[in-house]
Amino acid sequence: MNESMVLELASNAMQVTLMITLPIVAVSLIVGVLIGIFQAATQINEATLSFVPKLLMLFLLLALLGPWMLQNLTQFTHTLYSNLPALAR
């Protein structure tokens, strides 16, 4: 196993991680900003007002994008396991 294989494996792992986590982080950020603007405009300082909508949107996002995320993770894992003999050298 040489340095280029390690760098390629690390690069692929980071790409898969970013692809899977970016939609979750982006939706959470957008919903949080919108709730924050709403709270600032109405002067309502309730902690559950920001928590519950984010949680609901994340559940919806996972229901919609869950199969795609699982497919990407499965494909990466399958590629990793199929290349394992070459990585062990």
PDB file of N, CA, C and O in Angstrom:
ATOM      1  N   MET A   1       0.849  -1.168   0.000  1.00  0.00           N
ATOM      2  CA  MET A   1       0.000   0.000   0.000  1.00  0.00           C
ATOM      3  C   MET A   1       0.895   1.231   0.000  1.00  0.00           C
ATOM      4  O   MET A   1       1.660   1.464   0.936  1.00  0.00           O
ATOM      5  N   ASN A   2       0.785   2.007  -1.059  1.00  0.00           N
ATOM      6  CA  ASN A   2       1.644   3.187  -1.151  1.00  0.00           C
ATOM      7  C   ASN A   2       0.869   4.453  -0.780  1.00  0.00           C
ATOM      8  O   ASN A   2      -0.321   4.416  -0.468  1.00  0.00           O
ATOM      9  N   GLU A   3       1.584   5.561  -0.826  1.00  0.00           N
ATOM     10  CA  GLU A   3       0.989   6.822  -0.375  1.00  0.00           C
ATOM     11  C   GLU A   3      -0.164   7.283  -1.254  1.00  0.00           C
ATOM     12  O   GLU A   3      -1.130   7.858  -0.752  1.00  0.00           O
ATOM     13  N   SER A   4      -0.079   7.041  -2.553  1.00  0.00           N
ATOM     14  CA  SER A   4      -1.142   7.493  -3.446  1.00  0.00           C
ATOM     15  C   SER A   4      -2.445   6.739  -3.182  1.00  0.00           C
ATOM     16  O   SER A   4      -3.529   7.310  -3.299  1.00  0.00           O
ATOM     17  N   MET A   5      -2.342   5.469  -2.829  1.00  0.00           N
ATOM     18  CA  MET A   5      -3.554   4.696  -2.505  1.00  0.00           C
ATOM     19  C   MET A   5      -4.198   5.210  -1.220  1.00  0.00           C
ATOM     20  O   MET A   5      -5.422   5.287  -1.116  1.00  0.00           O
ATOM     21  N   VAL A   6      -3.361   5.560  -0.245  1.00  0.00           N
ATOM     22  CA  VAL A   6      -3.879   6.086   1.020  1.00  0.00           C
ATOM     23  C   VAL A   6      -4.557   7.432   0.786  1.00  0.00           C
ATOM     24  O   VAL A   6      -5.637   7.689   1.317  1.00  0.00           O
ATOM     25  N   LEU A   7      -3.925   8.286  -0.007  1.00  0.00           N
ATOM     26  CA  LEU A   7      -4.502   9.598  -0.296  1.00  0.00           C
ATOM     27  C   LEU A   7      -5.798   9.475  -1.090  1.00  0.00           C
ATOM     28  O   LEU A   7      -6.746  10.222  -0.845  1.00  0.00           O
ATOM     29  N   GLU A   8      -5.849   8.554  -2.026  1.00  0.00           N
ATOM     30  CA  GLU A   8      -7.073   8.341  -2.803  1.00  0.00           C
ATOM     31  C   GLU A   8      -8.199   7.818  -1.912  1.00  0.00           C
ATOM     32  O   GLU A   8      -9.344   8.255  -2.032  1.00  0.00           O
ATOM     33  N   LEU A   9      -7.877   6.898  -1.034  1.00  0.00           N
ATOM     34  CA  LEU A   9      -8.873   6.359  -0.115  1.00  0.00           C
ATOM     35  C   LEU A   9      -9.388   7.443   0.827  1.00  0.00           C
ATOM     36  O   LEU A   9     -10.591   7.532   1.073  1.00  0.00           O
ATOM     37  N   ALA A  10      -8.490   8.260   1.352  1.00  0.00           N
ATOM     38  CA  ALA A  10      -8.906   9.345   2.252  1.00  0.00           C
ATOM     39  C   ALA A  10      -9.739  10.381   1.508  1.00  0.00           C
ATOM     40  O   ALA A  10     -10.713  10.904   2.050  1.00  0.00           O
ATOM     41  N   SER A  11      -9.363  10.673   0.287  1.00  0.00           N
ATOM     42  CA  SER A  11     -10.114  11.633  -0.521  1.00  0.00           C
ATOM     43  C   SER A  11     -11.524  11.129  -0.809  1.00  0.00           C
ATOM     44  O   SER A  11     -12.497  11.875  -0.693  1.00  0.00           O
ATOM     45  N   ASN A  12     -11.624   9.860  -1.184  1.00  0.00           N
ATOM     46  CA  ASN A  12     -12.945   9.276  -1.446  1.00  0.00           C
ATOM     47  C   ASN A  12     -13.802   9.251  -0.183  1.00  0.00           C
ATOM     48  O   ASN A  12     -15.005   9.507  -0.242  1.00  0.00           O
ATOM     49  N   ALA A  13     -13.188   8.942   0.955  1.00  0.00           N
ATOM     50  CA  ALA A  13     -13.937   8.914   2.219  1.00  0.00           C
ATOM     51  C   ALA A  13     -14.451  10.309   2.569  1.00  0.00           C
ATOM     52  O   ALA A  13     -15.585  10.455   3.025  1.00  0.00           O
ATOM     53  N   MET A  14     -13.630  11.329   2.360  1.00  0.00           N
ATOM     54  CA  MET A  14     -14.072  12.691   2.652  1.00  0.00           C
ATOM     55  C   MET A  14     -15.161  13.153   1.686  1.00  0.00           C
ATOM     56  O   MET A  14     -16.086  13.860   2.086  1.00  0.00           O
ATOM     57  N   GLN A  15     -15.056  12.756   0.417  1.00  0.00           N
ATOM     58  CA  GLN A  15     -16.089  13.116  -0.551  1.00  0.00           C
ATOM     59  C   GLN A  15     -17.434  12.491  -0.181  1.00  0.00           C
ATOM     60  O   GLN A  15     -18.464  13.163  -0.224  1.00  0.00           O
ATOM     61  N   VAL A  16     -17.426  11.228   0.174  1.00  0.00           N
ATOM     62  CA  VAL A  16     -18.665  10.556   0.557  1.00  0.00           C
ATOM     63  C   VAL A  16     -19.237  11.197   1.823  1.00  0.00           C
ATOM     64  O   VAL A  16     -20.445  11.409   1.921  1.00  0.00           O
ATOM     65  N   THR A  17     -18.381  11.501   2.779  1.00  0.00           N
ATOM     66  CA  THR A  17     -18.833  12.135   4.015  1.00  0.00           C
ATOM     67  C   THR A  17     -19.474  13.485   3.735  1.00  0.00           C
ATOM     68  O   THR A  17     -20.538  13.789   4.274  1.00  0.00           O
ATOM     69  N   LEU A  18     -18.842  14.291   2.906  1.00  0.00           N
ATOM     70  CA  LEU A  18     -19.409  15.597   2.562  1.00  0.00           C
ATOM     71  C   LEU A  18     -20.714  15.467   1.793  1.00  0.00           C
ATOM     72  O   LEU A  18     -21.662  16.209   2.051  1.00  0.00           O
ATOM     73  N   MET A  19     -20.771  14.536   0.854  1.00  0.00           N
ATOM     74  CA  MET A  19     -22.003  14.350   0.073  1.00  0.00           C
ATOM     75  C   MET A  19     -23.176  13.961   0.965  1.00  0.00           C
ATOM     76  O   MET A  19     -24.309  14.377   0.724  1.00  0.00           O
ATOM     77  N   ILE A  20     -22.910  13.180   1.976  1.00  0.00           N
ATOM     78  CA  ILE A  20     -23.989  12.696   2.831  1.00  0.00           C
ATOM     79  C   ILE A  20     -24.374  13.735   3.888  1.00  0.00           C
ATOM     80  O   ILE A  20     -25.558  13.893   4.187  1.00  0.00           O
ATOM     81  N   THR A  21     -23.411  14.433   4.449  1.00  0.00           N
ATOM     82  CA  THR A  21     -23.726  15.361   5.531  1.00  0.00           C
ATOM     83  C   THR A  21     -24.129  16.751   5.060  1.00  0.00           C
ATOM     84  O   THR A  21     -24.809  17.469   5.792  1.00  0.00           O
ATOM     85  N   LEU A  22     -23.730  17.144   3.865  1.00  0.00           N
ATOM     86  CA  LEU A  22     -24.022  18.502   3.403  1.00  0.00           C
ATOM     87  C   LEU A  22     -25.511  18.816   3.327  1.00  0.00           C
ATOM     88  O   LEU A  22     -25.902  19.894   3.773  1.00  0.00           O
ATOM     89  N   PRO A  23     -26.369  17.948   2.792  1.00  0.00           N
ATOM     90  CA  PRO A  23     -27.805  18.284   2.786  1.00  0.00           C
ATOM     91  C   PRO A  23     -28.384  18.448   4.194  1.00  0.00           C
ATOM     92  O   PRO A  23     -29.224  19.319   4.423  1.00  0.00           O
ATOM     93  N   ILE A  24     -27.943  17.624   5.124  1.00  0.00           N
ATOM     94  CA  ILE A  24     -28.451  17.706   6.493  1.00  0.00           C
ATOM     95  C   ILE A  24     -28.025  19.023   7.138  1.00  0.00           C
ATOM     96  O   ILE A  24     -28.840  19.707   7.757  1.00  0.00           O
ATOM     97  N   VAL A  25     -26.770  19.369   6.996  1.00  0.00           N
ATOM     98  CA  VAL A  25     -26.268  20.605   7.591  1.00  0.00           C
ATOM     99  C   VAL A  25     -26.914  21.823   6.928  1.00  0.00           C
ATOM    100  O   VAL A  25     -27.266  22.784   7.612  1.00  0.00           O
ATOM    101  N   ALA A  26     -27.071  21.789   5.607  1.00  0.00           N
ATOM    102  CA  ALA A  26     -27.651  22.931   4.897  1.00  0.00           C
ATOM    103  C   ALA A  26     -29.105  23.159   5.304  1.00  0.00           C
ATOM    104  O   ALA A  26     -29.505  24.297   5.552  1.00  0.00           O
ATOM    105  N   VAL A  27     -29.891  22.099   5.374  1.00  0.00           N
ATOM    106  CA  VAL A  27     -31.297  22.246   5.772  1.00  0.00           C
ATOM    107  C   VAL A  27     -31.392  22.728   7.214  1.00  0.00           C
ATOM    108  O   VAL A  27     -32.218  23.585   7.525  1.00  0.00           O
ATOM    109  N   SER A  28     -30.570  22.197   8.085  1.00  0.00           N
ATOM    110  CA  SER A  28     -30.580  22.628   9.477  1.00  0.00           C
ATOM    111  C   SER A  28     -30.200  24.101   9.598  1.00  0.00           C
ATOM    112  O   SER A  28     -30.796  24.836  10.385  1.00  0.00           O
ATOM    113  N   LEU A  29     -29.220  24.526   8.826  1.00  0.00           N
ATOM    114  CA  LEU A  29     -28.795  25.924   8.841  1.00  0.00           C
ATOM    115  C   LEU A  29     -29.892  26.845   8.323  1.00  0.00           C
ATOM    116  O   LEU A  29     -30.173  27.878   8.931  1.00  0.00           O
ATOM    117  N   ILE A  30     -30.511  26.481   7.210  1.00  0.00           N
ATOM    118  CA  ILE A  30     -31.564  27.321   6.616  1.00  0.00           C
ATOM    119  C   ILE A  30     -32.760  27.430   7.548  1.00  0.00           C
ATOM    120  O   ILE A  30     -33.278  28.525   7.768  1.00  0.00           O
ATOM    121  N   VAL A  31     -33.202  26.308   8.097  1.00  0.00           N
ATOM    122  CA  VAL A  31     -34.340  26.329   9.016  1.00  0.00           C
ATOM    123  C   VAL A  31     -33.985  27.120  10.276  1.00  0.00           C
ATOM    124  O   VAL A  31     -34.817  27.872  10.784  1.00  0.00           O
ATOM    125  N   GLY A  32     -32.781  26.962  10.777  1.00  0.00           N
ATOM    126  CA  GLY A  32     -32.356  27.705  11.968  1.00  0.00           C
ATOM    127  C   GLY A  32     -32.331  29.201  11.740  1.00  0.00           C
ATOM    128  O   GLY A  32     -32.736  29.969  12.613  1.00  0.00           O
ATOM    129  N   VAL A  33     -31.857  29.629  10.570  1.00  0.00           N
ATOM    130  CA  VAL A  33     -31.833  31.060  10.261  1.00  0.00           C
ATOM    131  C   VAL A  33     -33.247  31.610  10.126  1.00  0.00           C
ATOM    132  O   VAL A  33     -33.548  32.689  10.635  1.00  0.00           O
ATOM    133  N   LEU A  34     -34.117  30.867   9.440  1.00  0.00           N
ATOM    134  CA  LEU A  34     -35.506  31.324   9.288  1.00  0.00           C
ATOM    135  C   LEU A  34     -36.221  31.409  10.631  1.00  0.00           C
ATOM    136  O   LEU A  34     -36.962  32.362  10.874  1.00  0.00           O
ATOM    137  N   ILE A  35     -36.014  30.446  11.491  1.00  0.00           N
ATOM    138  CA  ILE A  35     -36.620  30.474  12.821  1.00  0.00           C
ATOM    139  C   ILE A  35     -36.028  31.618  13.641  1.00  0.00           C
ATOM    140  O   ILE A  35     -36.745  32.289  14.384  1.00  0.00           O
ATOM    141  N   GLY A  36     -34.729  31.839  13.507  1.00  0.00           N
ATOM    142  CA  GLY A  36     -34.090  32.946  14.226  1.00  0.00           C
ATOM    143  C   GLY A  36     -34.627  34.300  13.785  1.00  0.00           C
ATOM    144  O   GLY A  36     -34.837  35.185  14.614  1.00  0.00           O
ATOM    145  N   ILE A  37     -34.849  34.466  12.488  1.00  0.00           N
ATOM    146  CA  ILE A  37     -35.432  35.712  11.988  1.00  0.00           C
ATOM    147  C   ILE A  37     -36.851  35.874  12.530  1.00  0.00           C
ATOM    148  O   ILE A  37     -37.244  36.963  12.949  1.00  0.00           O
ATOM    149  N   PHE A  38     -37.612  34.787  12.518  1.00  0.00           N
ATOM    150  CA  PHE A  38     -38.973  34.835  13.053  1.00  0.00           C
ATOM    151  C   PHE A  38     -38.965  35.191  14.539  1.00  0.00           C
ATOM    152  O   PHE A  38     -39.776  36.002  14.986  1.00  0.00           O
ATOM    153  N   GLN A  39     -38.056  34.589  15.306  1.00  0.00           N
ATOM    154  CA  GLN A  39     -37.976  34.880  16.738  1.00  0.00           C
ATOM    155  C   GLN A  39     -37.547  36.316  16.995  1.00  0.00           C
ATOM    156  O   GLN A  39     -38.037  36.949  17.930  1.00  0.00           O
ATOM    157  N   ALA A  40     -36.642  36.835  16.182  1.00  0.00           N
ATOM    158  CA  ALA A  40     -36.206  38.218  16.358  1.00  0.00           C
ATOM    159  C   ALA A  40     -37.314  39.197  15.999  1.00  0.00           C
ATOM    160  O   ALA A  40     -37.464  40.239  16.637  1.00  0.00           O
ATOM    161  N   ALA A  41     -38.085  38.858  14.977  1.00  0.00           N
ATOM    162  CA  ALA A  41     -39.164  39.759  14.556  1.00  0.00           C
ATOM    163  C   ALA A  41     -40.317  39.763  15.552  1.00  0.00           C
ATOM    164  O   ALA A  41     -40.934  40.804  15.780  1.00  0.00           O
ATOM    165  N   THR A  42     -40.610  38.625  16.141  1.00  0.00           N
ATOM    166  CA  THR A  42     -41.746  38.541  17.063  1.00  0.00           C
ATOM    167  C   THR A  42     -41.323  38.618  18.530  1.00  0.00           C
ATOM    168  O   THR A  42     -42.185  38.675  19.407  1.00  0.00           O
ATOM    169  N   GLN A  43     -40.055  38.620  18.811  1.00  0.00           N
ATOM    170  CA  GLN A  43     -39.488  38.651  20.168  1.00  0.00           C
ATOM    171  C   GLN A  43     -39.967  37.475  21.019  1.00  0.00           C
ATOM    172  O   GLN A  43     -40.159  37.608  22.228  1.00  0.00           O
ATOM    173  N   ILE A  44     -40.155  36.337  20.380  1.00  0.00           N
ATOM    174  CA  ILE A  44     -40.503  35.100  21.095  1.00  0.00           C
ATOM    175  C   ILE A  44     -39.197  34.341  21.320  1.00  0.00           C
ATOM    176  O   ILE A  44     -38.517  33.962  20.366  1.00  0.00           O
ATOM    177  N   ASN A  45     -38.858  34.126  22.572  1.00  0.00           N
ATOM    178  CA  ASN A  45     -37.623  33.405  22.898  1.00  0.00           C
ATOM    179  C   ASN A  45     -37.971  32.063  23.524  1.00  0.00           C
ATOM    180  O   ASN A  45     -37.832  31.866  24.731  1.00  0.00           O
ATOM    181  N   GLU A  46     -38.414  31.173  22.702  1.00  0.00           N
ATOM    182  CA  GLU A  46     -38.762  29.826  23.157  1.00  0.00           C
ATOM    183  C   GLU A  46     -37.800  28.839  22.516  1.00  0.00           C
ATOM    184  O   GLU A  46     -37.655  28.824  21.294  1.00  0.00           O
ATOM    185  N   ALA A  47     -37.142  28.016  23.321  1.00  0.00           N
ATOM    186  CA  ALA A  47     -36.136  27.087  22.805  1.00  0.00           C
ATOM    187  C   ALA A  47     -36.752  26.014  21.915  1.00  0.00           C
ATOM    188  O   ALA A  47     -36.152  25.600  20.924  1.00  0.00           O
ATOM    189  N   THR A  48     -37.941  25.572  22.272  1.00  0.00           N
ATOM    190  CA  THR A  48     -38.566  24.509  21.475  1.00  0.00           C
ATOM    191  C   THR A  48     -39.017  25.006  20.115  1.00  0.00           C
ATOM    192  O   THR A  48     -39.202  24.214  19.191  1.00  0.00           O
ATOM    193  N   LEU A  49     -39.195  26.320  19.987  1.00  0.00           N
ATOM    194  CA  LEU A  49     -39.599  26.874  18.694  1.00  0.00           C
ATOM    195  C   LEU A  49     -38.508  26.673  17.647  1.00  0.00           C
ATOM    196  O   LEU A  49     -38.813  26.525  16.463  1.00  0.00           O
ATOM    197  N   SER A  50     -37.265  26.665  18.054  1.00  0.00           N
ATOM    198  CA  SER A  50     -36.195  26.422  17.084  1.00  0.00           C
ATOM    199  C   SER A  50     -35.873  24.935  16.959  1.00  0.00           C
ATOM    200  O   SER A  50     -35.402  24.488  15.913  1.00  0.00           O
ATOM    201  N   PHE A  51     -36.124  24.175  18.010  1.00  0.00           N
ATOM    202  CA  PHE A  51     -35.752  22.762  18.003  1.00  0.00           C
ATOM    203  C   PHE A  51     -36.730  21.896  17.217  1.00  0.00           C
ATOM    204  O   PHE A  51     -36.308  21.074  16.403  1.00  0.00           O
ATOM    205  N   VAL A  52     -38.009  22.065  17.445  1.00  0.00           N
ATOM    206  CA  VAL A  52     -39.019  21.190  16.841  1.00  0.00           C
ATOM    207  C   VAL A  52     -39.072  21.314  15.316  1.00  0.00           C
ATOM    208  O   VAL A  52     -39.092  20.281  14.648  1.00  0.00           O
ATOM    209  N   PRO A  53     -39.097  22.519  14.721  1.00  0.00           N
ATOM    210  CA  PRO A  53     -39.105  22.586  13.251  1.00  0.00           C
ATOM    211  C   PRO A  53     -37.848  21.992  12.614  1.00  0.00           C
ATOM    212  O   PRO A  53     -37.924  21.345  11.569  1.00  0.00           O
ATOM    213  N   LYS A  54     -36.694  22.214  13.246  1.00  0.00           N
ATOM    214  CA  LYS A  54     -35.463  21.616  12.718  1.00  0.00           C
ATOM    215  C   LYS A  54     -35.547  20.097  12.749  1.00  0.00           C
ATOM    216  O   LYS A  54     -35.163  19.426  11.792  1.00  0.00           O
ATOM    217  N   LEU A  55     -36.045  19.569  13.840  1.00  0.00           N
ATOM    218  CA  LEU A  55     -36.170  18.118  13.977  1.00  0.00           C
ATOM    219  C   LEU A  55     -37.128  17.549  12.942  1.00  0.00           C
ATOM    220  O   LEU A  55     -36.846  16.517  12.333  1.00  0.00           O
ATOM    221  N   LEU A  56     -38.259  18.215  12.741  1.00  0.00           N
ATOM    222  CA  LEU A  56     -39.223  17.755  11.742  1.00  0.00           C
ATOM    223  C   LEU A  56     -38.655  17.815  10.329  1.00  0.00           C
ATOM    224  O   LEU A  56     -38.859  16.895   9.537  1.00  0.00           O
ATOM    225  N   MET A  57     -37.949  18.883  10.013  1.00  0.00           N
ATOM    226  CA  MET A  57     -37.355  19.008   8.672  1.00  0.00           C
ATOM    227  C   MET A  57     -36.259  17.957   8.455  1.00  0.00           C
ATOM    228  O   MET A  57     -36.111  17.430   7.352  1.00  0.00           O
ATOM    229  N   LEU A  58     -35.501  17.661   9.498  1.00  0.00           N
ATOM    230  CA  LEU A  58     -34.455  16.647   9.365  1.00  0.00           C
ATOM    231  C   LEU A  58     -35.057  15.255   9.184  1.00  0.00           C
ATOM    232  O   LEU A  58     -34.531  14.447   8.419  1.00  0.00           O
ATOM    233  N   PHE A  59     -36.157  14.970   9.885  1.00  0.00           N
ATOM    234  CA  PHE A  59     -36.832  13.691   9.676  1.00  0.00           C
ATOM    235  C   PHE A  59     -37.366  13.587   8.251  1.00  0.00           C
ATOM    236  O   PHE A  59     -37.251  12.539   7.616  1.00  0.00           O
ATOM    237  N   LEU A  60     -37.946  14.669   7.751  1.00  0.00           N
ATOM    238  CA  LEU A  60     -38.448  14.693   6.379  1.00  0.00           C
ATOM    239  C   LEU A  60     -37.314  14.516   5.382  1.00  0.00           C
ATOM    240  O   LEU A  60     -37.440  13.765   4.415  1.00  0.00           O
ATOM    241  N   LEU A  61     -36.209  15.206   5.620  1.00  0.00           N
ATOM    242  CA  LEU A  61     -35.052  15.089   4.729  1.00  0.00           C
ATOM    243  C   LEU A  61     -34.483  13.677   4.735  1.00  0.00           C
ATOM    244  O   LEU A  61     -34.130  13.143   3.683  1.00  0.00           O
ATOM    245  N   LEU A  62     -34.394  13.077   5.903  1.00  0.00           N
ATOM    246  CA  LEU A  62     -33.888  11.705   5.974  1.00  0.00           C
ATOM    247  C   LEU A  62     -34.839  10.723   5.302  1.00  0.00           C
ATOM    248  O   LEU A  62     -34.401   9.733   4.717  1.00  0.00           O
ATOM    249  N   ALA A  63     -36.129  10.992   5.385  1.00  0.00           N
ATOM    250  CA  ALA A  63     -37.094  10.119   4.711  1.00  0.00           C
ATOM    251  C   ALA A  63     -36.964  10.242   3.194  1.00  0.00           C
ATOM    252  O   ALA A  63     -37.109   9.257   2.471  1.00  0.00           O
ATOM    253  N   LEU A  64     -36.690  11.452   2.718  1.00  0.00           N
ATOM    254  CA  LEU A  64     -36.567  11.666   1.269  1.00  0.00           C
ATOM    255  C   LEU A  64     -35.207  11.240   0.725  1.00  0.00           C
ATOM    256  O   LEU A  64     -35.130  10.596  -0.321  1.00  0.00           O
ATOM    257  N   LEU A  65     -34.139  11.596   1.428  1.00  0.00           N
ATOM    258  CA  LEU A  65     -32.792  11.336   0.919  1.00  0.00           C
ATOM    259  C   LEU A  65     -32.119  10.123   1.554  1.00  0.00           C
ATOM    260  O   LEU A  65     -30.983   9.800   1.208  1.00  0.00           O
ATOM    261  N   GLY A  66     -32.797   9.453   2.470  1.00  0.00           N
ATOM    262  CA  GLY A  66     -32.211   8.286   3.133  1.00  0.00           C
ATOM    263  C   GLY A  66     -31.761   7.194   2.182  1.00  0.00           C
ATOM    264  O   GLY A  66     -30.648   6.687   2.318  1.00  0.00           O
ATOM    265  N   PRO A  67     -32.605   6.812   1.210  1.00  0.00           N
ATOM    266  CA  PRO A  67     -32.150   5.773   0.271  1.00  0.00           C
ATOM    267  C   PRO A  67     -30.916   6.183  -0.543  1.00  0.00           C
ATOM    268  O   PRO A  67     -30.034   5.365  -0.802  1.00  0.00           O
ATOM    269  N   TRP A  68     -30.868   7.447  -0.939  1.00  0.00           N
ATOM    270  CA  TRP A  68     -29.704   7.932  -1.692  1.00  0.00           C
ATOM    271  C   TRP A  68     -28.451   7.906  -0.823  1.00  0.00           C
ATOM    272  O   TRP A  68     -27.381   7.512  -1.288  1.00  0.00           O
ATOM    273  N   MET A  69     -28.578   8.323   0.439  1.00  0.00           N
ATOM    274  CA  MET A  69     -27.443   8.307   1.355  1.00  0.00           C
ATOM    275  C   MET A  69     -26.957   6.887   1.600  1.00  0.00           C
ATOM    276  O   MET A  69     -25.756   6.621   1.589  1.00  0.00           O
ATOM    277  N   LEU A  70     -27.898   5.983   1.820  1.00  0.00           N
ATOM    278  CA  LEU A  70     -27.544   4.587   2.051  1.00  0.00           C
ATOM    279  C   LEU A  70     -26.890   3.969   0.825  1.00  0.00           C
ATOM    280  O   LEU A  70     -25.956   3.178   0.954  1.00  0.00           O
ATOM    281  N   GLN A  71     -27.370   4.322  -0.364  1.00  0.00           N
ATOM    282  CA  GLN A  71     -26.776   3.808  -1.590  1.00  0.00           C
ATOM    283  C   GLN A  71     -25.327   4.279  -1.732  1.00  0.00           C
ATOM    284  O   GLN A  71     -24.454   3.494  -2.103  1.00  0.00           O
ATOM    285  N   ASN A  72     -25.069   5.552  -1.441  1.00  0.00           N
ATOM    286  CA  ASN A  72     -23.700   6.065  -1.526  1.00  0.00           C
ATOM    287  C   ASN A  72     -22.785   5.394  -0.510  1.00  0.00           C
ATOM    288  O   ASN A  72     -21.653   5.034  -0.834  1.00  0.00           O
ATOM    289  N   LEU A  73     -23.266   5.226   0.703  1.00  0.00           N
ATOM    290  CA  LEU A  73     -22.456   4.550   1.720  1.00  0.00           C
ATOM    291  C   LEU A  73     -22.196   3.092   1.363  1.00  0.00           C
ATOM    292  O   LEU A  73     -21.090   2.586   1.551  1.00  0.00           O
ATOM    293  N   THR A  74     -23.224   2.419   0.844  1.00  0.00           N
ATOM    294  CA  THR A  74     -23.058   1.024   0.449  1.00  0.00           C
ATOM    295  C   THR A  74     -22.089   0.891  -0.708  1.00  0.00           C
ATOM    296  O   THR A  74     -21.265  -0.024  -0.726  1.00  0.00           O
ATOM    297  N   GLN A  75     -22.177   1.785  -1.666  1.00  0.00           N
ATOM    298  CA  GLN A  75     -21.267   1.740  -2.814  1.00  0.00           C
ATOM    299  C   GLN A  75     -19.823   1.982  -2.374  1.00  0.00           C
ATOM    300  O   GLN A  75     -18.911   1.300  -2.841  1.00  0.00           O
ATOM    301  N   PHE A  76     -19.611   2.954  -1.474  1.00  0.00           N
ATOM    302  CA  PHE A  76     -18.257   3.214  -0.978  1.00  0.00           C
ATOM    303  C   PHE A  76     -17.716   2.017  -0.216  1.00  0.00           C
ATOM    304  O   PHE A  76     -16.561   1.632  -0.396  1.00  0.00           O
ATOM    305  N   THR A  77     -18.549   1.428   0.635  1.00  0.00           N
ATOM    306  CA  THR A  77     -18.120   0.275   1.417  1.00  0.00           C
ATOM    307  C   THR A  77     -17.821  -0.923   0.521  1.00  0.00           C
ATOM    308  O   THR A  77     -16.846  -1.641   0.740  1.00  0.00           O
ATOM    309  N   HIS A  78     -18.668  -1.137  -0.492  1.00  0.00           N
ATOM    310  CA  HIS A  78     -18.430  -2.238  -1.427  1.00  0.00           C
ATOM    311  C   HIS A  78     -17.118  -2.025  -2.190  1.00  0.00           C
ATOM    312  O   HIS A  78     -16.345  -2.966  -2.368  1.00  0.00           O
ATOM    313  N   THR A  79     -16.872  -0.814  -2.630  1.00  0.00           N
ATOM    314  CA  THR A  79     -15.611  -0.510  -3.326  1.00  0.00           C
ATOM    315  C   THR A  79     -14.423  -0.707  -2.396  1.00  0.00           C
ATOM    316  O   THR A  79     -13.389  -1.231  -2.811  1.00  0.00           O
ATOM    317  N   LEU A  80     -14.562  -0.296  -1.157  1.00  0.00           N
ATOM    318  CA  LEU A  80     -13.484  -0.458  -0.188  1.00  0.00           C
ATOM    319  C   LEU A  80     -13.188  -1.934   0.067  1.00  0.00           C
ATOM    320  O   LEU A  80     -12.026  -2.340   0.100  1.00  0.00           O
ATOM    321  N   TYR A  81     -14.236  -2.732   0.246  1.00  0.00           N
ATOM    322  CA  TYR A  81     -14.030  -4.160   0.504  1.00  0.00           C
ATOM    323  C   TYR A  81     -13.498  -4.891  -0.728  1.00  0.00           C
ATOM    324  O   TYR A  81     -12.703  -5.822  -0.601  1.00  0.00           O
ATOM    325  N   SER A  82     -13.927  -4.479  -1.907  1.00  0.00           N
ATOM    326  CA  SER A  82     -13.423  -5.156  -3.110  1.00  0.00           C
ATOM    327  C   SER A  82     -11.959  -4.805  -3.370  1.00  0.00           C
ATOM    328  O   SER A  82     -11.238  -5.597  -3.977  1.00  0.00           O
ATOM    329  N   ASN A  83     -11.512  -3.644  -2.928  1.00  0.00           N
ATOM    330  CA  ASN A  83     -10.105  -3.232  -3.103  1.00  0.00           C
ATOM    331  C   ASN A  83      -9.245  -3.608  -1.919  1.00  0.00           C
ATOM    332  O   ASN A  83      -8.060  -3.276  -1.895  1.00  0.00           O
ATOM    333  N   LEU A  84      -9.806  -4.292  -0.934  1.00  0.00           N
ATOM    334  CA  LEU A  84      -9.067  -4.629   0.276  1.00  0.00           C
ATOM    335  C   LEU A  84      -7.812  -5.482   0.015  1.00  0.00           C
ATOM    336  O   LEU A  84      -6.780  -5.226   0.636  1.00  0.00           O
ATOM    337  N   PRO A  85      -7.861  -6.471  -0.867  1.00  0.00           N
ATOM    338  CA  PRO A  85      -6.612  -7.209  -1.125  1.00  0.00           C
ATOM    339  C   PRO A  85      -5.493  -6.330  -1.675  1.00  0.00           C
ATOM    340  O   PRO A  85      -4.326  -6.526  -1.336  1.00  0.00           O
ATOM    341  N   ALA A  86      -5.841  -5.367  -2.519  1.00  0.00           N
ATOM    342  CA  ALA A  86      -4.820  -4.478  -3.067  1.00  0.00           C
ATOM    343  C   ALA A  86      -4.318  -3.514  -1.997  1.00  0.00           C
ATOM    344  O   ALA A  86      -3.155  -3.110  -2.020  1.00  0.00           O
ATOM    345  N   LEU A  87      -5.187  -3.146  -1.063  1.00  0.00           N
ATOM    346  CA  LEU A  87      -4.780  -2.229  -0.001  1.00  0.00           C
ATOM    347  C   LEU A  87      -3.907  -2.900   1.044  1.00  0.00           C
ATOM    348  O   LEU A  87      -3.117  -2.237   1.717  1.00  0.00           O
ATOM    349  N   ALA A  88      -4.043  -4.200   1.182  1.00  0.00           N
ATOM    350  CA  ALA A  88      -3.291  -4.928   2.208  1.00  0.00           C
ATOM    351  C   ALA A  88      -1.844  -5.218   1.801  1.00  0.00           C
ATOM    352  O   ALA A  88      -1.039  -5.640   2.632  1.00  0.00           O
ATOM    353  N   ARG A  89      -1.522  -5.000   0.560  1.00  0.00           N
ATOM    354  CA  ARG A  89      -0.150  -5.303   0.108  1.00  0.00           C
ATOM    355  C   ARG A  89       0.846  -4.336   0.624  1.00  0.00           C
ATOM    356  O   ARG A  89       2.035  -4.459   0.331  1.00  0.00           O
TER     357      ARG A  89
END
